[in-house]
Amino acid sequence: MRPLIAGFLLISVLSCKSTHRLSQEFDLRDNGERTSQTRYVATRSIDSVDISALKTDVWKLEHYSFPDSIRLFVRVLDSNGFVVTNMAAPYKKDGAPDYFPVLTERLGIRRKVREVDIATFTVREFGEKDSIPTNIALAIDCSGSMKGAKETIDLGTELFIEMKRSCDNISLTAYHKEIRSVFPLSSDTGAMLREFREYKKYSQGLFTATYDGILKTLQTLKDVPLDQPKVCVVFSDGDENLSTVKIGDIFEYATKHNVSIYCVGFGYAQDEPLQDLSLYTGGKYYRAYTKKDLLSIFLDIYRSLRNYYLVTYTPPRYEGLHTVDLTVRVPGRDTLIARGVYDKTPLSPIDPRDEFSKLILFAYNESDIDTASYYILDELSDALERFENVVLEVQGHTDNIGTEEYNQILSQSRAESVKSALVNRGVDATRLRTRGMGFMMPMVPNDSEENRAKNRRTVFRILRK
């Protein structure tokens, strides 16, 4: 968004009582960088926009039901930040073209990228007339390092609450050394404002328990049904020096409860952990450099919860990086692509698992890998190429048919075959160790052919991330 447009928008929304606060830009970084991202201002129909100025993005991506379904939240905007409407059912006009004709996924990176056309998908437009409640959990960093941005965050938080529709619910958790629930999930705008205004008088503190604060914020959404829209919005510079939980705990909780996390970094933000949380939970990372920009982000997040195109489809099965491309075709201009990314590899830096299993098939009583399992090895080698610090122990496991000595030798040989296959795909051999486990650690009792098949597996133990 252009700075003048953002300023005029915020002044009109906040009324005269707040204009004096916007008279000076508060630069949150010494180098004075500015954002180039477009922020959402209002809506315009596809019939009344300059089609040459259109752009598109994926604002949210839900992949918690993978591999059964993916939900892609797409926006179409013009260069002034107007979100474009009336491009899909039920708002699209009769006789209008198909604006979203093609959906594809690209699987993996560099080595063997595979492109898959999604033959069947649906696009449904959501707008102001849809009264689907959204549940929003706000996490506000009130530590000492945030002192310079406190006035802006306080102003933006009040703005965020005041924009709430009657059907929406908001909770607010503030943290520094201590973590406090300012108010629980509520639809009472007046009560929320009173509680926040009282808290902000005494909100500043020393040290930062960012991860503890985010997890507590997520827990305010625990009673919301899994299929209802839920987002957690984190305003922080990412500093962390006190938490007892780890970033993987946050990822695990958010995944289990279908919560997307939106992180807003500013000041001298620790970008990487905030970006990871946004990426791996299907949210979005914002970077604020000025006071006006930070306030425009508040507007962008909340208004984007009201107007979007929801694309739903069944994805290809692939435990790695998925790049989703939705073609947006408007007659009279070049094709646009709305691109989203989600990652299903167990090697991601915030995945809490320390081991995972793969059903790699072998010839009967042999260590030769069946060609039907090559795709699993391709997935894994691709992930290891992306995460160069990972070291794995490859464990071979068998059922209980045969002697202990025989199965020990067979399991070791199969582990070595998996290692060799990964090395042949470019993985450094020093990052892989092998261990035959025989039949000593079954997943399930070896009391049926179905269970014995489950026990014939390859386990990858993560020794280092």
Secondary structure, DSSP 8 states (H G I E B T S, - for coil): --HHHHHHHHHHHH-GGGGGGGSS--BSSTT-----------EEEGGGS-GGGEEEEEEEEE-TTTTT-EEEEEEEEETTS-EEE-SSTTTS-TT---S--EEEEEESSTTS-EEEE---EEEEEE-TT-----EEEEEEE-BGGGGGGHHHHHHHHHHHHHT--TT-EEEEEEESSSEEEEEEEE--HHHHHHHHHHHGGG--BSS--HHHHHHHHHHTTTTS-TTS-EEEEEEE----SS-SS-HHHHHHHHHHTT-EEEEEE-SS--HHHHHHHHHHTT--EEE--BHHHHHHHHHHHHHHTTSEEEEEE-----SSEEEEEEEE--TTS--EEEEEEEE--TTSTT---SEEEE---B-TTS--B-GGGHHHHHHHHHHHHH-TT-EEEEEEE--SSS-HHHHHHHHHHHHHHHHHHHHHTT--GGGEEEEE-TTSS-SS-SSSHHHHHHHSEEEEEEEE-
